[in-house]
Structures are given as C-alpha cells and as structure tokens.
C-alpha cells in the first residue's frame, strides 16, 4: 500500500508543532493525545490499527495492538481524515521540549528504527510495529534501549527528540551511545547493547550499566535530553515528589519561599 502524500510545515523552536496539510480524503495517523488543533472539515477516529494492512482481521489488529502495549504505547492510533472538498490542516505538538524531525521514508533504504516514545505522526499507510534488540538478555536490562519501534512505508514520518538533535552519518564507524540518547536510525545500522566494563565505572560513572553500540552505513539521530533524564532532574528537585529543595530564588532557600508565600 502506498502512503498518502502530505505537505507539512514545522513551527516553533523548542516546543514545536507540525502542521500537516491534507487534500480531500487524505489521512494522517498520530499517537493518542498528540493533536494540537485542526480545521473544520477534518474528522478523527481512534482505531486499533495503523491502517497499513486493510485486509487484516480483528485478531491481526489485536495482536499488533498487543505488541504496542509491550512498548507501553496506547492501544489505539488516531486517524485524522479530510472530509472536505478543499485542503485542510491539522497540527500535532511535541510532548516535551525538543525538536520534531521530518523523515521522508521513500528516501531510506529500508525501515526506520526509533525509540518507543519518539513517534509523533505519519502519513496514512505507514506501518508501526515493534522491534527487539538481537541480544535479548542485555536488552532486557538496557533501559530505553530494549523495545524499539519499526516504521515502514514510503511517506512522511514525524518523530520527536528531546533537547538538541544531532544527525550523524555512519560509514562503517562504531558509535557508543547512552541508550536513552538514541532517537532513530536506519535499518541498515547494526544495533546492540553492551555492559559497561569495570565495577568503578559501572557504579560511580553515572552513565548507567549499559551502552548502545551502533555500527554500519546509514543515518543515526541522537538527542541531548531524553525524557527519562528530564523527568529524573525534575523529581530530584521536587520536594513533594521525594526530591530535595535547592533553594533557588532566595538566599534563605525554603524559608525564603515560605516568607514570600511560594510554599503551601
């Protein structure tokens, strides 16, 4: 099935949105809750499947939805369709500070492998599945690096990355990366997870127990601020969530905020 051909425009800098222009009867699929706004004439419907396999029965759709549950994604994918006679637009926003990366799948030499929470939206006809690391044992303990999503098709796909995005072109080189900093890579890239060597580095290095190794010929997208790292920093500085107060904004710390009326 050939994907729908959609036009788009990306707005913003750190909290971006992508506005997708749909011709009559064109459809874009998106993660649940990603829609920001849509023009009159566009309808939406939550479905079990991504629509890439129209002949798939209920059991097939349930099986695919079950695999999405393993990746801790929503069972349903929202389909937005232009039912008007003129072009209409629908926009999707990034879930946290970062960048939206547009990928033209027709220019890839295969599928796109991405982090389970990187997918934002795509042209109708794009297949969304999950992919496991080749080494199941180390992948099981590799944090974000264990379950990945496989995007297939020949249309536009939009993925989201936290912080700054770095695009690297590997020509046989070997790149070692924190598992959470990987956004996506070409199917041609060999991917594995390795344990950090040395007890001192493992427990006191602050880089986690595992690193991902990428090698081959193709494109790799990296992010400077994985969501898990952002969440950890927030919790560390949130007293109500078990973190500690740092005293920012006042030389008296918590007492200063209490006097200012900032504390409950």
Buried (B, 14 or more C-beta within 10 A) or exposed (E): BEBBEBEBEBEEEEBBBBBBBBBEEBBBBBBEEBBEEBBEBBEBEEBBBBBBBEEBEEEEBBEBBEBBEEBEBBBBBBBBBBEBEEBBBBBBBBBBBBBBBEBEBEEBEEBBBBBBBBBBBBBBBBBBBBBEBEEEEBBEEBBBBBBBBBBBBBBBBBBBBBBEBEEBEBEEEEBEBBBBBBBBBBBBBBBBBBEBEEEEEBEEEEEBBBBBBBBBBBBBBBBBBBBBBBEEEEEEEEEEEEBEEEEEEBEEEBEBBEEEEEEE
